[in-house]
Amino acid sequence: MKKENSNNSKSIVLIIVCIIILILAVVGVSYAAIFYSKAGEKVNRVTTGTMTMSYSENTNGINLTNAHPMTDDIGRNLNDTNQYFDFTVNATIGGNVIIDYVVTATKEGDSTLPDNAVKVYLTNLNSGTESQVLAPTKVSDLQITYQNTAGAPDGQYVLFYSTFSQTEARNYRLRMWVASDYVLPSFSQTYKLRVNVYGSIVE
């Protein structure tokens, strides 16, 4: 009888020990699972950025035809609607994005004036007030896009380079005239520039 009771006691103790071991194992696995979940937890941020150029004219550029040479002081103040080109660069930013962008120009193939005969002048328009972005510069003296400058093809004239870090719209005005030191030939001369904007997200 005593032996049987002793065996029962041992069985109970063994069962209790097994239960305790099982509980410890479950708690240990649960803790490990929770710890792993926390260790692997991270916040994913989806970042996006887009940029567009808009203009009110039929073409994205400016033309000179039979224009006479003029000083920079006069050229800066050309105000007839056919003497300047207005355009807007819009950026829509989502998240922590920076967009590099470049305003470029390309000469049309039927232009007859040489690049050193023409000056360009770019301003920023803010509530009717103009501020200089590019001083009067001969087209021949402009930098050229190279090795994917802000996403632009190589070989275009750089008018302006900047960045966006927030959603906004920037308004620009481009003027162009024949440089005062250029002697016009007797026959008709033309010069046509097309304006483009390129952008790329900074990694």
WOTADA-V803078 format. One record per pair of residues at least 24 apart in sequence whose C-alpha atoms are under 8 Angstrom apart, sorted by sequence separation. I is the first residue (numbers start at 1). GAP is how many residues later the second one is. D is the distance in whole Angstrom. If there is no record, write none. Layout:
BEGIN
I GAP D
I GAP D
END
This chain:
BEGIN
61 24 6
115 24 5
116 24 5
60 25 8
115 25 5
116 25 8
134 25 7
134 26 7
133 27 7
57 28 8
56 30 7
55 31 6
56 31 7
55 32 5
54 33 6
55 33 6
53 34 7
54 34 5
53 35 6
54 35 7
53 36 5
54 36 8
52 37 6
53 37 6
122 37 7
51 38 7
52 38 5
51 39 6
52 39 7
51 40 4
50 41 6
51 41 6
138 41 8
49 42 7
50 42 5
49 43 6
50 43 7
49 44 5
126 44 8
48 45 6
49 45 6
76 45 7
125 45 8
126 45 7
152 45 8
48 46 5
124 46 7
125 46 5
152 46 5
47 47 5
48 47 7
102 47 7
124 47 6
125 47 6
151 47 6
152 47 7
47 48 5
49 48 7
102 48 6
124 48 5
125 48 7
150 48 6
151 48 5
46 49 7
47 49 6
48 49 7
49 49 8
101 49 5
123 49 6
124 49 6
150 49 5
151 49 5
45 50 7
47 50 6
49 50 7
100 50 6
101 50 8
102 50 7
106 50 6
122 50 7
123 50 5
150 50 5
105 51 6
106 51 6
122 51 6
123 51 7
104 52 6
105 52 5
122 52 5
104 53 5
105 53 7
121 53 6
122 53 6
104 54 5
105 54 7
120 54 7
121 54 5
103 55 6
104 55 5
120 55 6
121 55 6
102 56 7
103 56 5
104 56 7
120 56 4
102 57 8
103 57 5
119 57 6
120 57 7
102 58 6
103 58 6
118 58 7
119 58 5
102 59 4
118 59 6
119 59 6
76 60 8
101 60 6
102 60 6
118 60 5
119 60 6
100 61 8
101 61 6
117 61 6
118 61 5
100 62 6
101 62 6
117 62 5
100 63 4
101 63 8
116 63 8
72 64 7
99 64 5
100 64 7
117 64 8
98 65 7
99 65 5
117 65 6
98 66 6
99 66 7
98 67 5
97 68 6
98 68 8
96 69 8
97 69 8
93 72 7
91 73 7
93 73 5
94 73 8
118 73 8
92 74 7
93 74 5
91 75 7
92 75 5
91 76 5
92 76 7
113 76 6
90 77 8
91 77 6
112 77 6
113 77 6
90 78 6
91 78 6
111 78 8
112 78 5
113 78 6
90 79 4
111 79 5
112 79 6
89 80 6
90 80 6
110 80 8
111 80 4
88 81 7
89 81 5
110 81 8
111 81 6
88 82 6
89 82 6
110 82 8
88 83 4
108 83 8
87 84 6
88 84 6
107 84 8
108 84 5
86 85 7
87 85 5
107 85 6
108 85 6
86 86 6
87 86 7
107 86 5
108 86 7
86 87 4
106 87 5
107 87 6
85 88 6
86 88 6
105 88 6
106 88 5
84 89 7
85 89 5
105 89 5
106 89 7
84 90 5
85 90 7
105 90 5
84 91 5
104 91 6
105 91 6
83 92 6
84 92 7
103 92 7
104 92 5
83 93 7
103 93 6
104 93 6
103 94 5
104 94 8
102 95 6
103 95 7
101 96 7
102 96 5
78 97 7
101 97 5
102 97 6
101 98 4
76 99 7
100 99 5
101 99 7
75 100 7
99 100 6
100 100 5
75 101 7
99 101 6
100 101 6
75 102 6
99 102 4
100 102 7
98 103 6
99 103 6
97 104 7
98 104 6
97 105 7
70 107 7
72 107 8
69 108 7
70 108 6
71 108 7
72 108 8
89 108 8
68 109 8
69 109 5
70 109 6
71 109 5
67 110 7
68 110 6
69 110 5
70 110 5
67 111 7
69 111 5
64 112 8
69 112 7
62 113 8
64 113 7
69 113 7
62 114 8
69 114 8
69 115 8
68 116 8
66 122 6
67 122 8
65 123 7
66 123 5
67 123 8
65 124 6
66 124 6
64 125 8
65 125 4
64 126 5
65 126 7
63 127 7
64 127 5
63 128 6
64 128 6
63 129 4
62 130 6
63 130 6
61 131 7
62 131 6
61 132 5
62 132 7
61 133 4
60 134 6
61 134 5
60 135 6
60 136 7
53 143 8
53 144 7
52 145 8
51 148 7
49 152 7
END
